[in-house]
Amino acid sequence: MIMSYAARVLRKGLRRVLLAQLSLTLAVAAGAALAAPPHQAPGRLGAALAGGAIAMASALVLAYTVGRADGKGGPAQAQFWLLGGAAARFVFAIVLLGVGLGVFHVSPLPFLIAFGLGQAAFLVPGVSSGL
């Protein structure tokens, strides 16, 4: 499949976002584990990794829907994939955050900080390109 120029630029930006998300997640996880008392360090490390993983999975869903929207289905089908993907990412993130906090009772602070910084990583392509 031949990708349009816009899809290539977006995929390149998504690679930067994923790298930034991974870096931020690992930094938050290390900070949370080091700042915690020894008996709580593994739980806080896992919470931060889980929060970052949700943000990274959301970025992968975005990459998938952009790839589907770039197909030969026409503008209506592309709009369907992009809007449907946005809705799916929103629901996906809310459900996984709820499962992490409500079912697994992860430590909320590192979990939400890692997720929030993972979402903030979407600013990286714009900042690095001077937009």
N, C-alpha and C positions, 0 to 999 in steps of 0.2 A: 504494500500500500504506500502510495506517495503522500507524504505529509505536506501540508501547506506551510508557508513561511511562518505564519502566526503560530501554528501548532509546534513547529520546531523551536521557536523562541520560548514558548510556554514550557515545553518539556525541558529545555536547558535551564530555565528558571526554577522548575520543580526539582531538578537535580541539586541546584544550589540550596533550595529550601530544605530538602531532605538532609543534606550534609550539615546545614546549620542546625536543624532540629536534633540530629544525632549528637552534635557537639554540645548543644545546650542541655540536652537530656543527661548526657554523661557528666557534665559539670554540676548540674543540680543534684544528681544522684550522689556524686562524690561529696559535695558539700553537705548534703543531708545526712549521709552516713558518718562523716567526720564530726559534725556538730552534735550528733545524737549520743546519748549514753550508750555504752557498749551493748547492752541487752536490747536496745531499740534500733540499733544501726541497720541490721538486715531488713527490718520492716520498712524503715524510711527509704532505704536504698531501693527496695522493690516497689514502693509507692511512686517514687520519682521515675523509675524506669517504666512503670505502667502508664503514668500520665504522659510521658514523652512518646510512648508507643501508640497511644490513642491519637496524638497529633500526627505522627508519621503515617499511621494507617489512613487517616483522613486525607493526607496529601497523596497517598497512593490511589485512593478512590477518585480524587480529582484527576490524577494522571490517566486513569482508566476512562473516565467519562469524557475527557478532552480527546483521547484517542478515538473513542466511539463517535464523538461529534464531528471529527475530521473525516469521517467516511464519505461515501458518495451518495448519501441519502437526501441531500438537499438541505436548504436552510431550515425548513420546518423540523426535520429530524435532528439536525444539529442543535436547534433550540431546545427540543425535547430532552436530549442527552445532557445539555449544560444545566438546564433548570432542574431536571430530575436529579442530576448529580449533586447539585447544591443542596437540594432538599434531603437527599440520602446522607450526605456528609453531616448535615445538621442533626438529623435523627440519630445517626450512627454515634456521633460524639456524645449527645445527651444520654443515650442508652448506656454506653460504656462508662461514662462518668458516674451515672446512677448505680450501675452494677459495682463499680469499684468502691464507691463510698457507702452504698447501702447494703450490698451483699457481702463483699469481702472486707469491709471496714478498714480500708487502707488509711494510712496517716494522711489527713487531708491537705496539710500545708505543702509537703513536697510533691504530692500528687497534682494539686492544682497549679503550683508554680511551674512544674515541668510542662504541664499541658498548656498553660498560658504562654510560656516562653516559646513553646513549639508553634503555637499559633502566631506569635509575634515574628517568628522566623519567615513568615510569608512576606515580610518587608524587605528581606535580604536581596532579592533580584532587583527591586526598584532602587534600593540604596546603592548597590554595587554598579548599576548601570547609569547612575546619575539622574534618574527620573525624579 
